[in-house]
Amino acid sequence: MLTQAIIGTYVLYPNICSCQTQLIYLLSVEQVRIDKWLWAARFAKTRSAATELVLAGHVKVGGERVKPARAVAPGETVEVRVGHVPRTVVVTALADRRGSATVAATLYEETPESREQRERIQLERRLARPLGSDLGARPTKQDRRRLDALRKRR
């Protein structure tokens, strides 16, 4: 089967295009482990972190909780929660090795509802200021001297 792969150490499977592609003959991989895919798609920094995400129940495929060895194929819906941000993505391509962020972004497509929810959560977090944020910056030495001078006058 004729597929495309990126020149170098990264081997990507169908549905991936790059400016540095070369046609080569590969055995087409139709499924990849979910933990490996999450790592390649940059949802986790390490493979072990991706495995922990899956084991903690933060990853669902087709609405069901899965194990790290569960195979994922193009077209499947994956729900991932990293931190406080839930994301629902559709797998568009597979990769078993980690590539650049631009290549990782082509491995999935986020649903419009998920994107809206993520942006809403980001806006809420930005508007909900932490305690003490209204106090401003830390006073400089000159500011402290002025405050001390005001306090001594009283």
Steps between C-alpha positions, in 0.01 A plus 500: 500500500631843406502751787683817594754539777710792619871473430701451817432313817123549503278254320146620453214309351234594242318834501815697592660742257811708544718720287779244542321184390633217300298215355613172648354156541393416855270254661201711587420512871128538555502512880728638772482467878307788657783591738748509213266714291438746786876539539552547124212753485664692788221465756767367739872579525611139553366155419473421869300821557267396216459158660418664834239721330329191363524302825359795699189497281569834331476342154187356339465355153147496365371611840649200683794488737790306349828332591840620371530211254172585328555550128374819340422539131429803278144627535460412868395762755735544796416702811811618686515705819840656564493699823166680522450519125290229331545455125307289252695417186453282196804296398597594143836323472727266692859531615701277728787745538499853634557773244484876493199690632382582149502133406329407829221750429417312179440175690164619634224749446326658798121513487341847487311440827822404675681804364221733620498338844881524529497869402218569747694329782812702412300823508344410837841422647641825367211700648509321836800676645697331777508649848736795526519568129330837553783617724726565205870439471736461789601841638840630402757623749395857429132412560585335831693809613204721414265271694735502798518880486119526499473263796757698704308826448193362675 
